[in-house]
């Protein structure tokens, strides 16, 4: 757990070519950026100390985001506005620090409080998309194939209860999906599974390179 002193949350955007770097590479980039900026991270104790910095929810490779939430602890107190300025002076194009605030004493970490995430998904237009969406949401069960990371096995799961909100519209020859999905330690639905299930229901074939996914919000308890 993070200590009770000098704990902060920094909002980040990730866009452009930066959406193609992995979560591990992004964390390495951010740790180096803090070091170059002179923002001194606190380290854990023990035989293998590591900096106390983490994202509320890793972002999948190829996704952009306007709302990444970085939680960290510093060795000394700093003004949030100074942290923003120092970080933005050293991060590469495509990464930008936004709002920053201190976590209050006793406030739980972000990862433990995260329960949902909002996304904007763009893909080729689908005729009658609004009607298809209404029928899709009217289903009691929506099955998708999910691969378990630990076992590597694929299993069929019902994702209907993990779709909190969904609306679609055709805009400039694109189908735009606005959705809020379960995201957190107890229940998590990736946009890929929603896209696969929706396109399968609509009888639409879509290639991965035709789809653009942007995370637009993180919801916390």
N, CA, C and O of each residue as an XYZ file, in Angstrom:
884
protein
N       0.834     -1.201      0.000
C       0.000      0.000      0.000
C       0.869      1.251      0.000
O       2.005      1.234      0.474
N       0.317      2.334     -0.538
C       1.020      3.600     -0.515
C       1.019      4.149      0.906
O       0.065      3.936      1.654
N       2.073      4.849      1.278
C       2.137      5.474      2.585
C       1.149      6.617      2.692
O       0.444      6.938      1.736
N       1.105      7.226      3.864
C       0.116      8.254      4.111
C       0.642      9.653      3.826
O      -0.112     10.619      3.941
N       1.917      9.793      3.456
C       2.504     11.113      3.263
C       2.773     11.403      1.798
O       3.218     10.532      1.051
N       2.497     12.645      1.392
C       2.852     13.121      0.062
C       2.356     12.199     -1.049
O       3.100     11.858     -1.968
N       1.102     11.807     -0.950
C       0.493     10.956     -1.973
C      -0.297     11.838     -2.940
O      -1.011     12.752     -2.529
N      -0.153     11.543     -4.231
C      -0.768     12.370     -5.257
C      -1.425     11.508     -6.333
O      -1.134     10.323     -6.489
N      -2.330     12.166     -7.070
C      -2.897     11.584     -8.284
C      -2.708     12.590     -9.406
O      -3.073     13.758     -9.272
N      -2.134     12.131    -10.514
C      -1.891     12.979    -11.675
C      -2.657     12.421    -12.864
O      -2.534     11.240    -13.189
N      -3.444     13.266    -13.510
C      -4.188     12.849    -14.697
C      -3.314     13.009    -15.923
O      -2.662     14.038    -16.099
N      -3.299     11.985    -16.778
C      -2.465     11.990    -17.980
C      -3.294     11.689    -19.217
O      -4.284     10.960    -19.153
N      -2.882     12.255    -20.339
C      -3.436     11.852    -21.633
C      -2.350     11.116    -22.404
O      -1.160     11.390    -22.249
N      -2.780     10.184    -23.231
C      -1.855      9.364    -24.025
C      -2.433      9.278    -25.433
O      -3.506      8.711    -25.638
N      -1.718      9.842    -26.398
C      -2.268      9.930    -27.747
C      -1.151      9.819    -28.775
O       0.023      9.677    -28.431
N      -1.540      9.888    -30.039
C      -0.559      9.820    -31.115
C       0.214      8.512    -31.096
O      -0.345      7.452    -30.815
N       1.497      8.597    -31.396
C       2.331      7.388    -31.429
C       2.490      6.759    -30.040
O       2.819      5.579    -29.929
N       2.261      7.531    -29.001
C       2.409      7.004    -27.646
C       1.402      5.896    -27.334
O       1.619      5.114    -26.409
N       0.315      5.819    -28.085
C      -0.658      4.759    -27.812
C      -0.124      3.380    -28.206
O      -0.716      2.355    -27.869
N       0.998      3.371    -28.922
C       1.571      2.089    -29.342
C       2.690      1.594    -28.426
O       3.340      0.597    -28.741
N       2.927      2.270    -27.301
C       3.901      1.740    -26.353
C       3.157      0.928    -25.287
O       2.025      1.247    -24.923
N       3.795     -0.097    -24.810
C       3.160     -0.999    -23.850
C       3.047     -0.359    -22.472
O       3.641      0.685    -22.205
N       2.279     -1.001    -21.609
C       2.121     -0.512    -20.243
C       3.468     -0.466    -19.523
O       3.773      0.511    -18.839
N       4.268     -1.511    -19.673
C       5.570     -1.549    -18.993
C       6.491     -0.451    -19.503
O       7.204      0.179    -18.723
N       6.477     -0.222    -20.810
C       7.306      0.843    -21.374
C       6.811      2.213    -20.916
O       7.610      3.117    -20.672
N       5.505      2.363    -20.800
C       4.953      3.635    -20.323
C       5.375      3.902    -18.887
O       5.748      5.027    -18.555
N       5.322      2.894    -18.036
C       5.726      3.081    -16.650
C       7.210      3.414    -16.553
O       7.614      4.229    -15.723
N       8.024      2.784    -17.400
C       9.459      3.094    -17.428
C       9.663      4.539    -17.882
O      10.487      5.264    -17.325
N       8.907      4.944    -18.893
C       9.000      6.313    -19.390
C       8.627      7.318    -18.294
O       9.302      8.333    -18.125
N       7.558      7.033    -17.554
C       7.103      7.960    -16.521
C       8.083      8.028    -15.349
O       8.321      9.108    -14.808
N       8.646      6.900    -14.956
C       9.638      6.921    -13.881
C      10.851      7.762    -14.279
O      11.365      8.546    -13.482
N      11.300      7.585    -15.528
C      12.436      8.372    -16.009
C      12.084      9.856    -16.101
O      12.916     10.718    -15.822
N      10.839     10.145    -16.497
C      10.405     11.538    -16.604
C      10.403     12.207    -15.234
O      10.835     13.353    -15.106
N       9.924     11.509    -14.212
C       9.941     12.065    -12.860
C      11.375     12.344    -12.418
O      11.656     13.374    -11.806
N      12.274     11.418    -12.731
C      13.684     11.602    -12.335
C      14.270     12.824    -13.032
O      14.916     13.651    -12.387
N      14.052     12.949    -14.354
C      14.589     14.088    -15.106
C      13.991     15.406    -14.626
O      14.648     16.447    -14.643
N      12.724     15.339    -14.196
C      12.036     16.559    -13.761
C      12.414     16.965    -12.340
O      12.049     18.050    -11.888
N      13.136     16.109    -11.641
C      13.489     16.405    -10.260
C      12.342     16.204     -9.294
O      12.330     16.776     -8.204
N      11.370     15.384     -9.698
C      10.244     15.026     -8.821
C      10.612     13.694     -8.180
O      10.547     12.653     -8.834
N      10.995     13.716     -6.921
C      11.627     12.562     -6.275
C      10.581     11.592     -5.718
O       9.878     11.897     -4.755
N      10.498     10.432     -6.340
C       9.560      9.401     -5.904
C      10.059      8.717     -4.636
O      11.261      8.522     -4.457
N       9.141      8.360     -3.773
C       9.486      7.550     -2.607
C       9.575      6.090     -3.037
O       8.818      5.643     -3.898
N      10.495      5.357     -2.438
C      10.693      3.945     -2.757
C      10.225      3.075     -1.597
O      10.214      3.496     -0.440
N       9.839      1.853     -1.942
C       9.473      0.886     -0.913
C      10.729      0.444     -0.174
O      11.847      0.678     -0.634
N      10.536     -0.188      0.962
C      11.662     -0.690      1.738
C      11.862     -2.177      1.454
O      11.028     -2.808      0.805
N      12.967     -2.730      1.940
C      13.220     -4.152      1.750
C      14.378     -4.409      0.808
O      15.117     -3.495      0.443
N      14.527     -5.686      0.413
C      15.654     -6.095     -0.408
C      15.537     -5.625     -1.861
O      16.549     -5.470     -2.545
N      14.320     -5.400     -2.331
C      14.116     -4.988     -3.721
C      13.220     -3.756     -3.766
O      12.052     -3.853     -4.143
N      13.763     -2.586     -3.381
C      12.939     -1.374     -3.358
C      12.484     -0.965     -4.758
O      13.236     -1.092     -5.725
N      11.269     -0.481     -4.858
C      10.745     -0.008     -6.132
C       9.976      1.289     -5.909
O       9.426      1.499     -4.828
N       9.930      2.156     -6.905
C       9.256      3.442     -6.748
C       7.752      3.258     -6.559
O       7.140      2.390     -7.180
N       7.176      4.072     -5.707
C       5.749      3.981     -5.419
C       4.980      4.818     -6.441
O       4.638      5.977     -6.209
N       4.729      4.184     -7.564
C       4.035      4.826     -8.674
C       3.276      3.760     -9.451
O       3.833      2.706     -9.760
N       2.016      4.022     -9.770
C       1.219      3.035    -10.512
C       0.043      3.721    -11.180
O      -0.428      4.764    -10.726
N      -0.425      3.120    -12.264
C      -1.632      3.577    -12.938
C      -2.834      2.836    -12.372
O      -2.732      1.664    -12.007
N      -3.968      3.517    -12.299
C      -5.180      2.902    -11.744
C      -5.588      1.669    -12.530
O      -6.043      0.684    -11.947
N      -5.430      1.711    -13.853
C      -5.785      0.580    -14.708
C      -4.911      0.622    -15.951
O      -4.970      1.598    -16.699
N      -4.094     -0.412    -16.200
C      -3.271     -0.425    -17.408
C      -4.129     -0.252    -18.660
O      -5.248     -0.757    -18.737
N      -3.586      0.469    -19.633
C      -4.284      0.721    -20.888
C      -3.760     -0.231    -21.945
O      -2.549     -0.400    -22.092
N      -4.667     -0.851    -22.679
C      -4.271     -1.823    -23.696
C      -3.463     -1.160    -24.807
O      -3.673      0.010    -25.127
N      -2.554     -1.908    -25.380
C      -1.722     -1.420    -26.473
C      -2.602     -0.980    -27.642
O      -3.504     -1.708    -28.054
N      -2.340      0.196    -28.165
C      -3.106      0.705    -29.293
C      -4.263      1.597    -28.909
O      -4.889      2.204    -29.778
N      -4.563      1.692    -27.615
C      -5.623      2.582    -27.145
C      -5.037      3.962    -26.829
O      -3.907      4.075    -26.356
N      -5.813      4.991    -27.095
C      -5.470      6.319    -26.615
C      -6.325      6.628    -25.392
O      -7.270      5.897    -25.092
N      -6.001      7.703    -24.686
C      -6.746      8.023    -23.469
C      -6.603      9.501    -23.134
O      -5.566     10.116    -23.381
N      -7.663     10.048    -22.570
C      -7.633     11.427    -22.074
C      -7.730     11.472    -20.560
O      -7.892     12.547    -19.982
N      -7.630     10.297    -19.900
C      -7.995     10.268    -18.471
C      -7.183      9.295    -17.623
O      -7.677      8.844    -16.589
N      -5.963      8.955    -18.018
C      -5.195      8.025    -17.204
C      -4.904      8.633    -15.829
O      -4.592      9.819    -15.718
N      -5.008      7.815    -14.796
C      -4.824      8.291    -13.422
C      -3.589      7.641    -12.823
O      -3.559      6.433    -12.588
N      -2.570      8.455    -12.578
C      -1.298      7.982    -12.045
C      -1.222      8.308    -10.563
O      -1.314      9.471    -10.170
N      -1.056      7.281     -9.745
C      -0.931      7.459     -8.295
C       0.533      7.290     -7.897
O       1.196      6.356     -8.348
N       1.036      8.185     -7.060
C       2.441      8.106     -6.678
C       2.657      8.765     -5.322
O       1.800      9.485     -4.810
N       3.824      8.496     -4.761
C       4.207      9.068     -3.476
C       5.580      9.705     -3.610
O       6.479      9.125     -4.219
N       5.746     10.892     -3.046
C       6.994     11.630     -3.155
C       7.749     11.677     -1.831
O       7.179     11.493     -0.756
N       9.042     11.927     -1.947
C       9.880     12.036     -0.754
C       9.634     13.337     -0.009
O       9.828     13.413      1.204
N       9.206     14.365     -0.740
C       8.919     15.646     -0.107
C       7.619     16.213     -0.660
O       7.142     15.802     -1.718
N       7.069     17.146      0.063
C       5.824     17.777     -0.357
C       6.083     18.719     -1.533
O       7.076     19.448     -1.544
N       5.186     18.701     -2.523
C       5.272     19.604     -3.663
C       3.887     20.141     -3.994
O       2.880     19.484     -3.732
N       3.843     21.309     -4.558
C       2.575     21.851     -5.017
C       2.149     21.095     -6.276
O       2.975     20.871     -7.161
N       0.883     20.700     -6.376
C       0.417     19.994     -7.577
C       0.725     20.741     -8.869
O       1.072     20.118     -9.872
N       0.603     22.064     -8.861
C       0.877     22.838    -10.076
C       2.337     22.718    -10.496
O       2.636     22.729    -11.691
N       3.255     22.603     -9.528
C       4.676     22.437     -9.846
C       4.943     21.061    -10.448
O       5.753     20.921    -11.365
N       4.256     20.050     -9.923
C       4.415     18.696    -10.467
C       3.986     18.675    -11.928
O       4.693     18.125    -12.773
N       2.833     19.269    -12.235
C       2.326     19.295    -13.609
C       3.337     19.970    -14.531
O       3.660     19.438    -15.593
N       3.837     21.132    -14.134
C       4.767     21.890    -14.967
C       6.069     21.132    -15.194
O       6.579     21.089    -16.314
N       6.605     20.538    -14.138
C       7.876     19.822    -14.254
C       7.748     18.578    -15.124
O       8.630     18.295    -15.934
N       6.654     17.832    -14.962
C       6.456     16.616    -15.762
C       6.239     16.974    -17.229
O       6.826     16.345    -18.109
N       5.410     17.968    -17.503
C       5.143     18.341    -18.896
C       6.389     18.868    -19.607
O       6.462     18.832    -20.835
N       7.358     19.352    -18.854
C       8.587     19.878    -19.464
C       9.490     18.774    -19.998
O      10.390     19.048    -20.793
N       9.265     17.521    -19.573
C      10.192     16.454    -19.954
C       9.530     15.278    -20.679
O      10.237     14.491    -21.308
N       8.215     15.129    -20.617
C       7.580     13.986    -21.287
C       7.539     14.203    -22.792
O       7.499     15.348    -23.244
N       7.549     13.127    -23.582
C       7.519     13.262    -25.042
C       6.144     13.670    -25.553
O       5.146     13.602    -24.835
N       6.119     14.093    -26.807
C       4.863     14.448    -27.459
C       3.936     13.233    -27.446
O       4.359     12.120    -27.757
N       2.685     13.449    -27.091
C       1.726     12.348    -26.996
C       1.366     12.029    -25.566
O       0.340     11.400    -25.307
N       2.211     12.462    -24.618
C       1.924     12.328    -23.190
C       1.797     13.735    -22.615
O       2.653     14.587    -22.849
N       0.724     13.974    -21.861
C       0.545     15.293    -21.249
C      -0.096     15.148    -19.881
O      -1.083     14.432    -19.712
N       0.482     15.839    -18.909
C      -0.064     15.843    -17.553
C      -1.144     16.905    -17.447
O      -0.985     18.026    -17.932
N      -2.252     16.533    -16.799
C      -3.355     17.464    -16.614
C      -3.531     17.809    -15.152
O      -2.618     18.331    -14.513
N      -4.712     17.514    -14.621
C      -4.984     17.833    -13.222
C      -4.121     16.989    -12.279
O      -3.767     15.852    -12.590
N      -3.798     17.560    -11.143
C      -3.052     16.858    -10.101
C      -3.622     17.258     -8.747
O      -3.966     18.420     -8.529
N      -3.722     16.294     -7.840
C      -4.215     16.600     -6.499
C      -3.555     15.671     -5.486
O      -3.056     14.598     -5.825
N      -3.571     16.117     -4.234
C      -3.094     15.269     -3.154
C      -4.186     14.291     -2.752
O      -5.371     14.626     -2.769
N      -3.783     13.093     -2.394
C      -4.712     12.145     -1.784
C      -4.795     12.464     -0.297
O      -3.776     12.712      0.347
N      -5.986     12.456      0.238
C      -6.155     12.771      1.650
C      -5.723     11.586      2.517
O      -5.667     10.450      2.047
N      -5.422     11.863      3.778
C      -4.998     10.825      4.698
C      -6.117      9.801      4.870
O      -7.266     10.162      5.125
N      -5.776      8.531      4.730
C      -6.757      7.469      4.877
C      -7.513      7.146      3.605
O      -8.285      6.187      3.579
N      -7.310      7.929      2.536
C      -8.011      7.672      1.275
C      -7.435      6.427      0.602
O      -6.220      6.286      0.465
N      -8.319      5.540      0.190
C      -7.879      4.304     -0.455
C      -7.252      4.604     -1.805
O      -7.520      5.631     -2.428
N      -6.408      3.674     -2.237
C      -5.765      3.814     -3.533
C      -6.753      3.722     -4.678
O      -7.849      3.182     -4.522
N      -6.366      4.249     -5.829
C      -7.261      4.300     -6.975
C      -7.659      2.915     -7.481
O      -8.828      2.673     -7.784
N      -6.692      2.013     -7.570
C      -6.975      0.691     -8.125
C      -8.057     -0.033     -7.338
O      -8.871     -0.753     -7.916
N      -8.071      0.153     -6.017
C      -9.060     -0.509     -5.175
C     -10.441      0.106     -5.325
O     -11.441     -0.558     -5.053
N     -10.517      1.372     -5.757
C     -11.801      2.074     -5.851
C     -12.360      2.127     -7.266
O     -13.505      2.537     -7.458
N     -11.585      1.725     -8.250
C     -12.044      1.758     -9.640
C     -13.135      0.716     -9.878
O     -12.989     -0.439     -9.479
N     -14.226      1.122    -10.527
C     -15.290      0.156    -10.820
C     -15.765      0.196    -12.274
O     -16.436     -0.738    -12.714
N     -15.441      1.238    -13.029
C     -15.899      1.307    -14.418
C     -15.038      2.270    -15.213
O     -14.337      3.108    -14.646
N     -15.099      2.142    -16.543
C     -14.365      3.032    -17.436
C     -15.240      3.361    -18.636
O     -16.023      2.533    -19.101
N     -15.093      4.589    -19.128
C     -15.843      5.047    -20.297
C     -14.932      5.029    -21.524
O     -13.748      5.354    -21.434
N     -15.496      4.646    -22.665
C     -14.735      4.563    -23.909
C     -15.519      5.185    -25.057
O     -16.750      5.213    -25.062
N     -14.761      5.679    -26.027
C     -15.321      6.106    -27.307
C     -14.663      5.243    -28.376
O     -13.442      5.255    -28.536
N     -15.476      4.503    -29.097
C     -14.974      3.531    -30.073
C     -15.461      3.924    -31.458
O     -16.651      4.166    -31.657
N     -14.549      3.986    -32.409
C     -14.903      4.333    -33.782
C     -14.559      3.172    -34.712
O     -13.502      2.551    -34.601
N     -15.491      2.897    -35.639
C     -15.302      1.836    -36.623
C     -16.139      2.182    -37.853
O     -16.893      3.155    -37.819
N     -16.028      1.412    -38.936
C     -16.834      1.719    -40.123
C     -18.323      1.761    -39.812
O     -18.815      1.014    -38.966
N     -19.037      2.652    -40.513
C     -20.469      2.858    -40.273
C     -21.256      1.570    -40.469
O     -20.899      0.717    -41.281
N     -22.340      1.453    -39.701
C     -23.226      0.297    -39.769
C     -24.646      0.800    -39.999
O     -25.167      1.539    -39.163
N     -25.294      0.422    -41.113
C     -26.662      0.872    -41.366
C     -27.605      0.449    -40.240
O     -27.544     -0.681    -39.755
N     -28.477      1.371    -39.834
C     -29.444      1.049    -38.783
C     -28.806      0.777    -37.443
O     -29.312     -0.032    -36.665
N     -27.680      1.456    -37.155
C     -26.909      1.158    -35.948
C     -27.725      1.352    -34.674
O     -27.631      0.543    -33.751
N     -28.527      2.419    -34.613
C     -29.292      2.695    -33.394
C     -30.271      1.568    -33.091
O     -30.419      1.155    -31.941
N     -30.934      1.079    -34.123
C     -31.868     -0.022    -33.924
C     -31.174     -1.301    -33.500
O     -31.660     -2.028    -32.633
N     -30.033     -1.569    -34.118
C     -29.249     -2.754    -33.755
C     -28.808     -2.658    -32.300
O     -28.840     -3.649    -31.570
N     -28.398     -1.467    -31.879
C     -27.949     -1.279    -30.496
C     -29.090     -1.546    -29.522
O     -28.887     -2.186    -28.490
N     -30.298     -1.057    -29.844
C     -31.443     -1.286    -28.978
C     -31.749     -2.769    -28.826
O     -32.037     -3.239    -27.726
N     -31.688     -3.501    -29.928
C     -31.926     -4.947    -29.879
C     -30.829     -5.649    -29.077
O     -31.097     -6.567    -28.302
N     -29.602     -5.202    -29.278
C     -28.462     -5.790    -28.577
C     -28.607     -5.620    -27.067
O     -28.391     -6.560    -26.301
N     -28.973     -4.416    -26.655
C     -29.128     -4.153    -25.224
C     -30.349     -4.850    -24.639
O     -30.447     -5.027    -23.425
N     -31.276     -5.243    -25.501
C     -32.449     -5.958    -25.033
C     -32.201     -7.433    -24.740
O     -33.068     -8.114    -24.193
N     -31.026     -7.922    -25.099
C     -30.689     -9.321    -24.846
C     -30.447     -9.551    -23.358
O     -29.870     -8.699    -22.683
N     -30.875    -10.673    -22.858
C     -30.601    -11.022    -21.461
C     -29.200    -11.570    -21.293
O     -28.594    -11.420    -20.232
N     -28.682    -12.205    -22.332
C     -27.329    -12.755    -22.294
C     -26.584    -12.341    -23.550
O     -27.137    -12.354    -24.649
N     -25.326    -11.973    -23.375
C     -24.446    -11.655    -24.492
C     -23.150    -12.418    -24.252
O     -22.391    -12.094    -23.337
N     -22.903    -13.411    -25.058
C     -21.739    -14.261    -24.832
C     -20.543    -13.796    -25.661
O     -20.687    -13.343    -26.797
N     -19.366    -13.922    -25.064
C     -18.113    -13.579    -25.738
C     -17.047    -14.575    -25.314
O     -17.120    -15.168    -24.238
N     -16.054    -14.746    -26.180
C     -14.951    -15.666    -25.898
C     -13.817    -14.908    -25.226
O     -13.257    -13.985    -25.817
N     -13.472    -15.282    -24.003
C     -12.416    -14.613    -23.257
C     -11.282    -15.587    -22.972
O     -11.500    -16.714    -22.528
N     -10.061    -15.121    -23.240
C      -8.884    -15.942    -22.976
C      -8.318    -15.593    -21.622
O      -8.001    -14.432    -21.364
N      -8.184    -16.578    -20.751
C      -7.637    -16.372    -19.418
C      -6.122    -16.262    -19.487
O      -5.462    -17.109    -20.088
N      -5.562    -15.207    -18.865
C      -4.122    -14.983    -18.930
C      -3.340    -16.085    -18.221
O      -2.304    -16.531    -18.716
N      -3.830    -16.522    -17.071
C      -3.076    -17.486    -16.276
C      -3.005    -18.860    -16.941
O      -1.954    -19.501    -16.948
N      -4.133    -19.306    -17.500
C      -4.184    -20.659    -18.066
C      -4.014    -20.690    -19.579
O      -3.645    -21.716    -20.151
N      -4.290    -19.546    -20.229
C      -4.233    -19.514    -21.677
C      -5.442    -20.131    -22.337
O      -5.522    -20.181    -23.564
N      -6.394    -20.606    -21.534
C      -7.590    -21.244    -22.070
C      -8.657    -20.200    -22.391
O      -8.750    -19.158    -21.742
N      -9.452    -20.506    -23.402
C     -10.547    -19.631    -23.805
C     -11.860    -20.189    -23.282
O     -12.137    -21.382    -23.405
N     -12.661    -19.312    -22.699
C     -13.963    -19.743    -22.192
C     -15.038    -18.742    -22.582
O     -14.757    -17.564    -22.805
N     -16.252    -19.216    -22.662
C     -17.380    -18.373    -23.027
C     -17.973    -17.752    -21.770
O     -18.292    -18.455    -20.810
N     -18.119    -16.419    -21.782
C     -18.673    -15.730    -20.625
C     -19.820    -14.828    -21.063
O     -19.868    -14.381    -22.209
N     -20.731    -14.568    -20.151
C     -21.847    -13.666    -20.403
C     -21.429    -12.264    -19.968
O     -21.207    -12.021    -18.782
N     -21.321    -11.337    -20.929
C     -20.829     -9.996    -20.625
C     -21.956     -8.968    -20.475
O     -21.683     -7.792    -20.236
N     -23.201     -9.387    -20.609
C     -24.295     -8.408    -20.624
C     -24.306     -7.555    -19.350
O     -24.499     -6.342    -19.425
N     -24.103     -8.169    -18.192
C     -24.140     -7.419    -16.943
C     -22.959     -6.487    -16.748
O     -22.986     -5.648    -15.848
N     -21.912     -6.613    -17.575
C     -20.738     -5.760    -17.465
C     -20.847     -4.513    -18.337
O     -20.009     -3.615    -18.251
N     -21.882     -4.459    -19.175
C     -22.107     -3.294    -20.040
C     -23.047     -2.352    -19.302
O     -24.252     -2.598    -19.244
N     -22.515     -1.291    -18.747
C     -23.312     -0.365    -17.936
C     -24.104      0.614    -18.796
O     -25.258      0.921    -18.498
N     -23.483      1.094    -19.850
C     -24.152      2.007    -20.770
C     -23.610      1.763    -22.171
O     -22.449      1.392    -22.344
N     -24.469      1.978    -23.178
C     -24.038      1.859    -24.565
C     -25.005      2.623    -25.465
O     -26.216      2.406    -25.429
N     -24.452      3.506    -26.260
C     -25.235      4.152    -27.310
C     -24.340      4.303    -28.530
O     -23.119      4.396    -28.405
N     -24.944      4.326    -29.696
C     -24.173      4.405    -30.936
C     -24.793      5.425    -31.871
O     -25.980      5.739    -31.778
N     -23.974      5.933    -32.767
C     -24.462      6.822    -33.819
C     -23.489      6.784    -34.980
O     -22.293      6.562    -34.792
N     -24.006      7.002    -36.182
C     -23.159      7.079    -37.359
C     -22.760      8.527    -37.581
O     -23.618      9.402    -37.696
N     -21.459      8.780    -37.642
C     -20.928     10.134    -37.810
C     -19.842     10.109    -38.889
O     -18.814      9.450    -38.731
N     -20.081     10.833    -39.983
C     -19.073     10.941    -41.054
C     -18.543      9.579    -41.485
O     -17.336      9.337    -41.489
N     -19.461      8.705    -41.843
C     -19.116      7.354    -42.321
C     -18.434      6.487    -41.272
O     -17.796      5.489    -41.607
N     -18.564      6.862    -40.018
C     -18.054      6.042    -38.921
C     -19.172      5.702    -37.955
O     -20.081      6.502    -37.731
N     -19.098      4.521    -37.390
C     -19.963      4.166    -36.278
C     -19.214      4.531    -35.007
O     -18.101      4.055    -34.784
N     -19.812      5.369    -34.176
C     -19.198      5.773    -32.916
C     -19.987      5.151    -31.771
O     -21.196      5.350    -31.651
N     -19.285      4.397    -30.933
C     -19.891      3.764    -29.768
C     -19.429      4.506    -28.516
O     -18.231      4.684    -28.295
N     -20.388      4.932    -27.706
C     -20.091      5.535    -26.418
C     -20.531      4.542    -25.355
O     -21.711      4.203    -25.263
N     -19.592      4.081    -24.562
C     -19.933      3.003    -23.642
C     -19.229      3.155    -22.298
O     -18.149      3.738    -22.205
N     -19.859      2.622    -21.270
C     -19.253      2.516    -19.948
C     -19.272      1.040    -19.570
O     -20.327      0.407    -19.540
N     -18.087      0.499    -19.281
C     -17.929     -0.926    -19.016
C     -17.340     -1.146    -17.629
O     -16.611     -0.301    -17.109
N     -17.666     -2.289    -17.038
C     -17.037     -2.658    -15.772
C     -15.521     -2.629    -15.939
O     -14.983     -3.098    -16.942
N     -14.845     -2.069    -14.937
C     -13.390     -2.016    -14.972
C     -12.883     -1.941    -13.546
O     -13.142     -0.964    -12.843
N     -12.165     -2.963    -13.114
C     -11.684     -2.957    -11.742
C     -11.355     -4.344    -11.256
O     -11.387     -5.304    -12.026
N     -11.037     -4.457     -9.977
C     -10.590     -5.747     -9.428
C     -11.669     -6.815     -9.371
O     -11.354     -8.004     -9.425
N     -12.935     -6.424     -9.263
C     -13.993     -7.426     -9.111
C     -14.652     -7.821    -10.423
O     -15.117     -8.952    -10.563
N     -14.697     -6.907    -11.383
C     -15.315     -7.188    -12.675
C     -14.685     -6.298    -13.723
O     -14.560     -5.089    -13.526
N     -14.283     -6.895    -14.848
C     -13.571     -6.120    -15.858
C     -13.943     -6.614    -17.254
O     -13.842     -7.806    -17.546
N     -14.372     -5.691    -18.111
C     -14.728     -6.036    -19.486
C     -13.910     -5.186    -20.443
O     -13.942     -3.957    -20.371
N     -13.185     -5.829    -21.328
C     -12.386     -5.094    -22.301
C     -13.265     -4.656    -23.472
O     -14.215     -5.355    -23.826
N     -12.957     -3.505    -24.076
C     -13.708     -3.070    -25.255
C     -13.679     -4.084    -26.388
O     -14.640     -4.178    -27.152
N     -12.588     -4.849    -26.511
C     -12.509     -5.838    -27.585
C     -13.635     -6.857    -27.520
O     -14.203     -7.241    -28.543
N     -13.954     -7.293    -26.292
C     -15.022     -8.276    -26.157
C     -16.369     -7.672    -26.515
O     -17.197     -8.337    -27.136
N     -16.602     -6.415    -26.132
C     -17.839     -5.745    -26.520
C     -17.913     -5.593    -28.034
O     -18.951     -5.885    -28.627
N     -16.844     -5.147    -28.667
C     -16.827     -4.962    -30.114
C     -17.107     -6.276    -30.829
O     -17.904     -6.326    -31.766
N     -16.445     -7.340    -30.380
C     -16.631     -8.652    -30.995
C     -18.076     -9.118    -30.879
O     -18.656     -9.609    -31.848
N     -18.661     -8.961    -29.682
C     -20.038     -9.407    -29.470
C     -21.019     -8.559    -30.270
O     -21.946     -9.095    -30.878
N     -20.826     -7.240    -30.276
C     -21.737     -6.346    -30.994
C     -21.679     -6.590    -32.497
O     -22.715     -6.693    -33.154
N     -20.457     -6.683    -33.046
C     -20.308     -6.916    -34.479
C     -20.846     -8.286    -34.873
O     -21.443     -8.446    -35.938
N     -20.631     -9.269    -34.007
C     -21.184    -10.595    -34.278
C     -22.700    -10.572    -34.313
O     -23.313    -11.201    -35.175
N     -23.307     -9.853    -33.384
C     -24.767     -9.735    -33.334
C     -25.292     -8.997    -34.564
O     -26.335     -9.352    -35.113
N     -24.558     -7.965    -34.990
C     -24.996     -7.157    -36.132
C     -24.651     -7.789    -37.477
O     -25.085     -7.308    -38.524
N     -23.865     -8.876    -37.447
C     -23.443     -9.508    -38.687
C     -22.466     -8.657    -39.466
O     -22.428     -8.712    -40.696
N     -21.671     -7.866    -38.750
C     -20.711     -6.968    -39.390
C     -19.299     -7.475    -39.155
O     -18.931     -7.821    -38.032
N     -18.517     -7.514    -40.212
C     -17.119     -7.907    -40.088
C     -16.241     -6.667    -40.053
O     -16.332     -5.817    -40.939
N     -15.397     -6.556    -39.045
C     -14.548     -5.379    -38.898
C     -13.136     -5.803    -38.538
O     -12.931     -6.612    -37.634
N     -12.161     -5.250    -39.256
C     -10.761     -5.546    -38.954
C     -10.274     -4.682    -37.804
O     -10.784     -3.585    -37.578
N      -9.283     -5.185    -37.080
C      -8.739     -4.442    -35.937
C      -8.172     -3.098    -36.356
O      -8.271     -2.125    -35.608
N      -7.567     -3.028    -37.564
C      -6.980     -1.758    -37.984
C      -8.023     -0.732    -38.407
O      -7.684      0.414    -38.701
N      -9.303     -1.143    -38.439
C     -10.385     -0.210    -38.747
C     -11.036      0.351    -37.483
O     -11.966      1.154    -37.559
N     -10.540     -0.077    -36.323
C     -11.161      0.299    -35.054
C     -10.228      1.214    -34.264
O      -9.030      0.948    -34.161
N     -10.775      2.277    -33.716
C     -10.021      3.186    -32.860
C     -10.716      3.264    -31.510
O     -11.912      3.545    -31.432
N      -9.957      3.013    -30.446
C     -10.521      3.006    -29.093
C      -9.839      4.074    -28.250
O      -8.611      4.149    -28.191
N     -10.649      4.896    -27.601
C     -10.134      5.923    -26.706
C     -10.832      5.828    -25.360
O     -12.060      5.797    -25.289
N     -10.040      5.781    -24.290
C     -10.631      5.795    -22.947
C     -10.863      7.253    -22.558
O      -9.951      8.077    -22.628
N     -12.087      7.559    -22.149
C     -12.467      8.947    -21.899
C     -12.819      9.217    -20.441
O     -13.050     10.368    -20.069
N     -12.862      8.175    -19.610
C     -13.200      8.401    -18.215
C     -12.936      7.188    -17.358
O     -13.084      6.054    -17.814
N     -12.544      7.418    -16.114
C     -12.400      6.375    -15.107
C     -13.343      6.716    -13.967
O     -13.394      7.862    -13.520
N     -14.088      5.727    -13.497
C     -15.093      5.946    -12.453
C     -14.642      5.256    -11.169
O     -14.302      4.073    -11.179
N     -14.641      6.002    -10.066
C     -14.166      5.498     -8.782
C     -15.259      5.576     -7.727
O     -16.115      6.460     -7.751
N     -15.206      4.639     -6.813
C     -16.126      4.670     -5.673
C     -15.754      5.811     -4.744
O     -16.407      6.012     -3.720
